[in-house]
């Protein structure tokens, strides 16, 4: 098994996601759903955690609060980016 596979993604206060946790299986995973339900926000969360893009407040949930994007890898390591309301 490739140890670089993503095990899970946790999203807080990013676009339409107030608090979301996704578990992934090894191999190919698909995210499907109706328009406007947060599929693109999941991709934004990955991009923000990995590249700190987009910057600023554009992707904060309307309710506010700390933004968090946490990617957990199969080998147990994780990558987390968070931003409180003031920073």
Secondary structure in CASP SS format (residue, H / E / C, confidence):
PFRMAT SS
TARGET T0000
AUTHOR 0000-0000-0000
METHOD secondary structure of the structure
MODEL  1
X C 1.00
X C 1.00
X C 1.00
X C 1.00
X C 1.00
X E 1.00
X E 1.00
X E 1.00
X E 1.00
X E 1.00
X E 1.00
X E 1.00
X E 1.00
X E 1.00
X C 1.00
X C 1.00
X E 1.00
X E 1.00
X E 1.00
X E 1.00
X E 1.00
X E 1.00
X E 1.00
X C 1.00
X C 1.00
X C 1.00
X C 1.00
X C 1.00
X C 1.00
X C 1.00
X C 1.00
X C 1.00
X C 1.00
X C 1.00
X C 1.00
X C 1.00
X C 1.00
X C 1.00
X H 1.00
X H 1.00
X H 1.00
X H 1.00
X H 1.00
X H 1.00
X H 1.00
X H 1.00
X H 1.00
X H 1.00
X H 1.00
X H 1.00
X H 1.00
X C 1.00
X C 1.00
X C 1.00
X C 1.00
X C 1.00
X C 1.00
X C 1.00
X C 1.00
X E 1.00
X C 1.00
X C 1.00
X C 1.00
X C 1.00
X C 1.00
X C 1.00
X E 1.00
X E 1.00
X E 1.00
X E 1.00
X E 1.00
X E 1.00
X E 1.00
X C 1.00
X C 1.00
X C 1.00
X C 1.00
X E 1.00
X E 1.00
X E 1.00
X E 1.00
X E 1.00
X E 1.00
X C 1.00
X C 1.00
X C 1.00
X C 1.00
END
